[in-house]
């Protein structure tokens, strides 16, 4: 249970910085010079950050192609060490970026005759890059643990949006500055102060004074970013506990596999039959364990000390032998299933799902967030705030619910994608009608807008 909680806290750092900035968007658009266009600028930066994972994948592929002369053990040891280092770099960098944003987010500079939020836009580059790299680095690291801990990883990934959204709801909506007209009127021989909202023409034709009022949130943007920094430090501590403590490393898959290798070698040298209960792994874990085989002995210090009778040559031989057996076993076990399944049907379903994933990601990560201010702000500041923060809550809850629901069929996925496409079309229609969309100023319109953004 302790390892499960540590995995949840560790994986909570996946998209927490980007989601946190987006949750503060209602406060940022009323302060920074980009105004309603700020989400569009940030969406472009976040999408360009996906170049980082693509470059990393190409580099890894190139290294695998040129590393044929090295032994399996050296190659996989180098890979596992790289995953640990990159994970530490990602979490520390994300925490530092959020901490710096808490001080720098309001800094602006003139560029080409216009004032720009240089600090915010610049800091979003490493922030988005670290978030985009998490899936490519964190998931391979989770392959060290049994498959039962994958659910904990996705729970933590859901919390990366849920926890900042809840903090944002506690923070409150606040309101942008607005002008009120304070005038004096004689009523029944008494002077009454009247404060009301008036147009500019009414202010010109009347005497009085303008009062600027605004409702402040419960705490500032800086305090919100401080909270995110603290959460990143919690994730960093959880990762260190998983990777560098005895109870964290004992939960990894190779802890049991090292014992199996030692027992196999002992029985082989003594000629005794193996009657002990050897740890069995399911077929679903074989792919996860395969790339860890060559790092088994060196990764666990206690096991190495208890197996000093093995030489380095014997360990390398056992590693190659086990990998060869796994390859043969997987081919033998998967061959009947491959024959029964139509390859053509599989390819069509695969291509269709790729198209669905591409469309859904283009809408949810690009088009809709960048136009959300134009869709929601005409209905009021409170509507925009609720739409942004409740959408993060809804997305996190939806990702968590997928663990408890049965696996959906391709038909269900297609229907849900079609429904999402219809809602996205309505969203874009409202954005095109901005600043005077349909049902503006009506409670029904406010409810519809908040509901469709979720």
C-alpha positions in Angstrom: 0.0 0.0 0.0 2.9 2.4 0.8 4.4 1.8 -2.7 1.0 2.3 -4.3 0.7 5.7 -2.6 4.2 6.7 -3.5 3.5 5.8 -7.2 0.4 8.0 -7.1 2.3 11.0 -5.6 5.2 10.5 -8.1 3.0 10.4 -11.2 1.0 13.4 -10.0 3.8 15.5 -11.4 3.0 14.6 -15.1 1.0 17.6 -16.3 0.5 19.5 -13.1 2.5 22.6 -14.2 0.7 23.1 -17.5 -2.7 22.4 -16.0 -1.9 24.8 -13.2 -1.2 27.6 -15.5 -4.4 26.9 -17.4 -6.4 26.9 -14.2 -5.1 30.4 -13.4 -6.1 31.6 -16.9 -9.1 33.6 -15.7 -6.8 35.7 -13.5 -4.1 35.9 -16.2 -6.2 37.2 -19.1 -7.4 40.2 -17.1 -3.9 41.2 -16.0 -1.5 40.4 -18.9 -1.5 42.5 -22.1 -2.4 39.6 -24.4 -5.9 39.5 -22.9 -8.2 37.0 -24.5 -5.5 35.9 -26.9 -3.3 34.6 -24.2 -4.7 31.0 -24.3 -3.9 30.9 -28.0 -0.3 31.9 -27.5 0.1 29.3 -24.7 -1.6 26.5 -26.7 0.9 27.1 -29.6 3.8 26.9 -27.2 2.6 23.7 -25.6 2.0 22.0 -29.0 5.5 23.1 -30.2 6.9 21.5 -27.1 5.9 18.1 -28.5 9.0 18.3 -30.7 11.0 17.4 -27.6 9.6 13.9 -27.2 9.9 13.3 -31.0 13.6 14.3 -31.0 14.2 12.1 -27.9 12.5 9.1 -29.6 14.7 9.5 -32.7 17.8 9.8 -30.6 16.9 6.6 -28.7 16.2 4.7 -31.9 19.5 5.9 -33.3 21.4 4.7 -30.2 19.7 1.3 -30.4 20.8 1.0 -34.0 24.4 1.8 -33.3 24.7 -0.1 -30.0 24.7 -3.6 -31.5 28.3 -4.3 -30.5 27.7 -3.6 -26.8 26.4 -6.4 -24.6 22.7 -6.6 -23.6 23.6 -6.0 -20.0 25.5 -2.8 -20.7 22.8 -1.5 -23.1 19.9 -2.0 -20.7 21.9 -0.8 -17.6 22.6 2.4 -19.5 18.9 2.8 -20.4 17.7 2.2 -16.9 20.1 4.7 -15.4 19.1 7.3 -18.1 15.4 6.9 -17.1 16.2 7.7 -13.4 18.3 10.7 -14.3 15.8 12.1 -16.8 13.0 11.6 -14.3 14.8 13.6 -11.7 15.7 16.3 -14.2 12.0 16.6 -15.3 10.5 16.9 -11.8 13.2 19.3 -10.5 12.9 21.5 -13.7 9.1 21.6 -13.5 9.3 22.6 -9.8 11.8 25.3 -10.5 9.8 26.7 -13.4 6.6 27.0 -11.4 8.5 28.6 -8.5 10.0 31.2 -10.9 6.6 31.8 -12.5 5.2 32.8 -9.1 7.6 35.8 -9.2 7.9 36.6 -12.9 4.5 36.0 -14.4 3.5 39.7 -14.4 6.7 41.0 -16.0 6.1 42.5 -19.5 8.4 44.1 -22.1 7.7 46.1 -25.3 8.3 44.0 -28.5 7.7 45.5 -31.9 5.8 48.4 -30.4 3.5 46.2 -28.4 3.7 45.1 -24.8 4.1 41.4 -24.3 4.2 39.0 -21.4 7.8 38.0 -22.0 8.3 36.1 -18.7 5.1 34.1 -18.9 5.6 33.1 -22.6 9.3 32.3 -22.1 8.8 30.2 -18.9 6.1 28.2 -20.7 8.6 26.7 -23.0 10.5 24.5 -20.4 7.2 24.0 -18.5 5.5 22.5 -21.6 8.6 20.6 -22.6 8.9 18.8 -19.2 5.2 17.9 -19.2 5.4 16.5 -22.8 8.4 14.4 -21.8 6.7 12.8 -18.8 4.8 10.1 -20.7 7.9 9.1 -22.7 10.1 8.8 -19.5 7.7 7.9 -16.7 5.9 5.0 -18.3 9.2 3.1 -19.2 10.3 3.6 -15.6 7.0 2.1 -14.3 7.9 -1.1 -16.2 10.2 -1.9 -13.3 7.1 -2.5 -11.1 4.5 -5.2 -11.5 1.6 -4.4 -13.8 -0.7 -3.9 -10.8 1.0 -0.5 -10.1 0.1 0.8 -13.5 -3.4 1.7 -12.1 -1.6 3.8 -9.4 0.3 5.6 -12.1 -2.9 6.6 -14.0 -4.6 7.6 -10.7 -1.7 10.0 -10.0 -1.9 11.3 -13.6 -5.6 12.1 -12.9 -4.6 13.9 -9.7 -2.2 16.1 -11.7 -5.3 17.9 -13.0 -7.7 17.3 -10.1 -5.6 18.7 -7.3 -4.7 22.0 -9.0 -8.4 22.4 -10.1 -9.6 21.9 -6.5 -7.0 24.5 -5.3 -8.3 26.8 -8.0 -11.9 26.4 -6.9 -10.9 27.2 -3.3 -9.0 30.2 -4.6 -12.3 31.6 -6.0 -13.2 33.4 -9.1 -12.7 37.0 -8.1 -13.7 39.6 -10.7 -11.9 41.9 -13.1 -11.8 45.7 -12.3 -14.9 47.5 -13.3 -16.0 51.2 -13.0 -19.0 52.3 -10.9 -20.5 55.8 -11.0 -20.9 57.4 -7.5 -23.3 60.4 -7.6 -25.4 62.3 -5.1 -29.1 62.6 -5.5 -31.6 64.6 -3.4 -34.5 62.4 -2.2 -37.2 63.8 0.3 -34.9 66.6 1.3 -32.0 64.2 2.1 -28.8 63.4 0.3 -28.4 59.8 -0.8 -25.2 58.3 -2.3 -26.0 56.2 -5.4 -23.5 53.9 -6.8 -24.5 52.1 -10.0 -23.0 50.9 -13.3 -23.3 53.4 -16.1 -22.2 53.8 -19.6 -19.5 56.2 -20.7 -22.2 58.6 -22.3 -24.2 58.6 -19.0 -21.0 59.4 -17.1 -20.3 62.4 -19.4 -23.8 63.9 -19.0 -23.8 63.5 -15.2 -21.6 64.8 -12.4 -20.0 62.6 -9.8 -17.0 60.4 -9.5 -15.9 57.0 -10.8 -15.2 54.3 -8.3 -13.1 51.3 -9.5 -14.1 48.1 -7.8 -13.0 44.5 -8.1 -13.5 41.3 -6.1 -10.2 39.7 -5.1 -9.8 35.9 -5.0 -9.1 34.2 -1.7 -5.4 34.1 -2.5 -3.2 35.4 -5.3 -1.7 33.8 -8.3 1.7 33.7 -6.6 0.3 31.7 -3.6 -1.3 29.3 -6.1 2.1 28.7 -7.8 3.7 28.2 -4.4 1.2 25.4 -3.8 2.1 23.8 -7.1 5.8 24.0 -6.2 5.1 22.2 -2.9 3.2 19.5 -4.7 6.2 19.0 -7.1 8.5 18.6 -4.1 6.1 15.9 -2.7 6.3 14.1 -6.1 10.1 14.4 -6.0 10.3 12.9 -2.5 8.0 10.1 -3.6 10.2 9.2 -6.6 13.3 9.2 -4.4 11.6 6.8 -2.0 10.6 4.5 -4.8 14.0 4.4 -6.5 16.5 4.8 -3.6 15.0 3.1 -0.6 14.9 -0.5 0.3 11.1 -0.9 0.5 10.7 0.9 -2.8 13.2 -1.3 -4.7 11.9 -4.5 -3.1 8.6 -3.9 -4.9 10.3 -3.8 -8.3 10.0 -6.9 -10.6 13.7 -7.6 -10.8 13.9 -8.2 -7.0 12.1 -11.6 -7.3 13.7 -12.4 -10.7 17.2 -12.1 -9.3 16.4 -14.8 -6.7 15.1 -17.0 -9.4 18.3 -16.7 -11.4 20.4 -17.5 -8.4 18.3 -20.6 -7.5 18.4 -21.8 -11.1 22.2 -21.4 -11.2 22.6 -23.1 -7.8 20.6 -26.2 -8.8 22.4 -26.4 -12.1 25.8 -26.4 -10.4 24.8 -29.0 -7.7 22.8 -31.2 -10.0 19.8 -31.2 -7.6 16.3 -31.0 -8.9 14.5 -27.7 -8.5 11.7 -28.4 -6.1 11.5 -24.9 -4.7 8.6 -22.6 -5.5 10.0 -20.4 -8.3 8.4 -17.0 -8.8 6.0 -17.2 -11.8 5.3 -14.2 -14.0 2.3 -13.8 -16.2 2.5 -13.3 -20.0 1.3 -9.8 -19.6 4.5 -8.9 -17.6 7.0 -10.6 -19.9 7.4 -7.6 -22.2 7.8 -5.3 -19.2 10.4 -7.7 -17.6 12.4 -8.4 -20.8 14.3 -5.2 -21.0 15.1 -5.4 -17.2 16.7 -8.8 -17.3 20.2 -7.6 -17.8 20.1 -5.1 -15.0 18.9 -7.6 -12.4 22.1 -8.4 -10.5 23.7 -4.9 -10.3 20.5 -3.1 -9.5 20.0 -4.8 -6.1 22.9 -4.5 -3.8 21.7 -7.0 -1.2 21.1 -9.7 -3.8 24.5 -9.2 -5.3 26.1 -9.7 -1.9 24.3 -12.9 -1.4 25.3 -14.2 -4.8 29.1 -13.5 -4.8 29.8 -17.0 -6.1 28.5 -15.9 -9.5 31.1 -14.4 -11.9 30.4 -11.6 -14.3 30.7 -14.0 -17.2 28.0 -16.3 -15.7 25.6 -13.4 -15.1 25.9 -12.2 -18.7 25.4 -15.8 -19.9 22.3 -16.2 -17.8 20.9 -12.9 -19.1 21.4 -13.8 -22.8 19.9 -17.3 -22.1 16.9 -15.9 -20.4 16.2 -13.4 -23.1 16.4 -16.1 -25.8 14.0 -18.3 -23.8 11.6 -15.4 -23.4 11.7 -14.6 -27.2 10.9 -18.3 -28.0 8.2 -18.5 -25.4 6.4 -15.4 -26.5 6.5 -16.5 -30.1 5.1 -19.9 -29.2 2.3 -18.5 -27.0 1.2 -15.7 -29.3 1.2 -17.7 -32.6 -2.3 -19.2 -32.2 -3.9 -15.9 -31.4 -2.2 -14.2 -34.4 -3.6 -16.9 -36.7 -7.1 -16.6 -35.4 -7.2 -12.8 -35.7 -7.7 -11.2 -39.1 -4.7 -9.0 -39.9 -6.7 -6.9 -42.2 -9.4 -6.2 -39.6 -6.8 -5.4 -37.1 -5.1 -2.9 -39.4 -8.4 -1.1 -40.1 -9.3 -0.8 -36.5 -5.8 0.4 -35.6 -5.9 3.1 -38.3 -9.4 4.2 -37.3 -8.4 4.5 -33.6 -5.3 6.5 -34.6 -7.6 8.9 -36.5 -10.0 9.2 -33.5 -7.0 9.8 -31.1 -5.6 12.4 -33.5 -8.9 14.3 -33.8 -9.7 14.1 -30.0 -6.2 15.4 -29.1 -6.3 18.2 -31.7 -9.6 19.4 -30.2 -8.9 18.9 -26.5 -5.3 20.0 -26.5 -5.2 22.6 -29.2 -8.4 24.1 -30.7 -10.8 24.2 -27.8 -8.4 25.5 -25.1 -7.1 28.3 -27.4 -10.6 29.5 -28.1 -12.1 29.0 -24.7 -11.8 32.6 -23.7 -13.7 33.8 -26.8 -16.5 31.2 -26.1 -16.9 31.7 -22.3 -15.8 35.3 -21.4 -18.8 37.0 -23.2 -21.1 35.2 -20.7 -19.3 36.7 -17.7 -16.1 36.3 -15.7 -17.6 33.8 -13.3 -18.8 31.6 -16.2 -15.3 31.6 -17.7 -13.7 30.7 -14.3 -16.1 27.9 -13.7 -15.6 26.5 -17.2 -11.8 26.4 -17.0 -11.6 24.9 -13.5 -14.5 22.5 -13.6 -13.3 21.2 -17.0 -10.0 20.2 -15.3 -12.0 18.4 -12.6 -14.2 16.7 -15.1 -11.3 15.5 -17.2 -9.5 14.1 -14.1 -12.6 12.3 -12.9 -13.2 10.9 -16.3 -9.6 9.5 -16.5 -10.0 7.9 -13.1 -13.3 6.3 -13.9 -11.8 4.5 -16.8 -10.1 2.1 -14.4 -13.4 0.9 -12.9 -15.4 0.7 -16.1 -15.2 -2.3 -18.5 -13.1 -1.9 -21.5 -15.1 0.0 -24.2 -15.5 -1.4 -27.7 -14.5 0.3 -30.9 -18.2 1.2 -31.5 -18.5 2.9 -28.1 -15.3 4.8 -28.7 -16.6 6.0 -32.1 -20.0 7.1 -30.6 -18.2 9.1 -27.9 -15.9 10.7 -30.4 -18.8 11.7 -32.5 -20.6 13.2 -29.5 -17.4 15.1 -28.6 -17.1 16.4 -32.2 -20.7 17.8 -32.0 -20.0 19.6 -28.7 -16.7 21.0 -30.1 -18.6 22.3 -33.2 -21.0 24.1 -30.9 -18.1 25.5 -29.0 -16.5 26.9 -32.2 -19.8 28.4 -33.2 -20.0 30.3 -29.9 -16.4 31.5 -30.4 -17.2 32.8 -33.9 -20.2 34.7 -32.5 -18.1 36.3 -29.8 -18.5 38.9 -28.2 -22.3 38.5 -28.7 -23.0 34.8 -28.8 -26.5 33.3 -28.5 -28.2 33.3 -25.1 -25.7 35.9 -23.8 -27.1 37.4 -20.6 -29.4 34.5 -19.8 -29.0 31.9 -17.1 -29.7 29.1 -19.5 -26.8 30.3 -21.7 -24.4 30.3 -18.7 -25.4 26.8 -17.8 -25.0 25.5 -21.4 -21.6 27.1 -21.8 -20.2 25.7 -18.5 -21.7 22.2 -19.3 -20.4 21.9 -22.8 -16.8 22.9 -21.7 -16.8 19.9 -19.4 
